[in-house]
């Protein structure tokens, strides 16, 4: 899983979702066109499906929908929407992520 503050939402790669986990795809009404880091639209792919997943981290669990993208080198990106929602605190020295404010829908295990 990749934490990425420049990504605006959560994303999962098509290959990881279908081959590794067999998630059921949910088709969205209108494709979401994705921009590259330089702001230009990516001509190769758009988001056409989402999948519902449980994100598990330490004692927390949250069911959420994630946008599915084309084949990527990464499996899952937790973008800015997730980082803000949980008010994450990242300690790079000890390699720890703390969720400082979880919403009600996050359940402690």
N, C-alpha and C positions, 0 to 999 in steps of 0.2 A: 504494500500500500504506500502511496506517495502523498505526502502533504504538500500542497502547492497553493500558495497565497495569490498567485497570479491567475489561477483558474477560478472562474466565477461560481462553479457548481461542482457537483459530484459526477464522476464519470467512471464507467467500467468498460474494458475492452471487449469487443465482440467475441474474440477467440476465447478469452478467459471465461466469460459468462456462459457460452454455449458448450464448449468442449470440456471444460474442467468441472463445471457445476450443473449444467443442464437447466439453467434458469428459464422460466417461461417469459417470453418476450411479450411486451404490451406495446402495440403500435400506437404512436401518437398521431393526432389529427394532421398537423402541419410539421414538416421537417424543420429542425432548428439548424441554421447554417452557422458553422463554427469559424471563428477567426483565429489565425495564427498569432503568435506572440508579437509579430510586427503589425498587427491590425488588419491584414489582408485576409479576405475570405479564403478558406481552404477549399479548393476545387475538387479534391479527392473524395471528401465525405461530408455527410451531414448527420445529425442525430434524428433517427426515424423510430427508435424504440427505447423503452425504459424497462428496467427490471426491478422487482421489489426484493430487497435483501435485509438481513439483520446485520448491523454493524456491531461487532463485539470488541470491546477494549477493556481490559482489566475487569472491573466489576460492572461495567455499563453495557447495556444493549439497547439499540434503537432500530426499529423497523423503518425503512425509508425507501423511496424510489430513486434510482440512479439512472442517469442518461447513458445509453450505450453508444459507443463510438466504433469506428473501424478498427482494423487490426493495429495494435500499438505495441511498443516495447514494454509498456507498463501494464499492470493488471487493473488497479483501481486508483483513482485520484480523489482525495478528499480536498475540495477546494475551499475558497473563501466563505461560502455559505455555511459549511460545516464548522470551520474554524471560529467564525463569529458566533454561531449558535451556541457553541460550548465554551466560548471565551477561553480558548486553549492557551496554555502557558507552556512554552517549549524551552527546556534547559538543554542546550547543545553540549555542554561539558559532560553531564552525567547521562545524556541520551534519554531524557524522560519527557513525556508529554502528559500534562495534567489538564483535566477539564474542570475549569473553575466555576462554571455555571451551566448545569445541564437543565434542559427543559423537562417538564413533567413527563413527556412521553419516553424519556430515557428511563429505563428500569434498571435498578441495581440488582445484580445477581447474587 
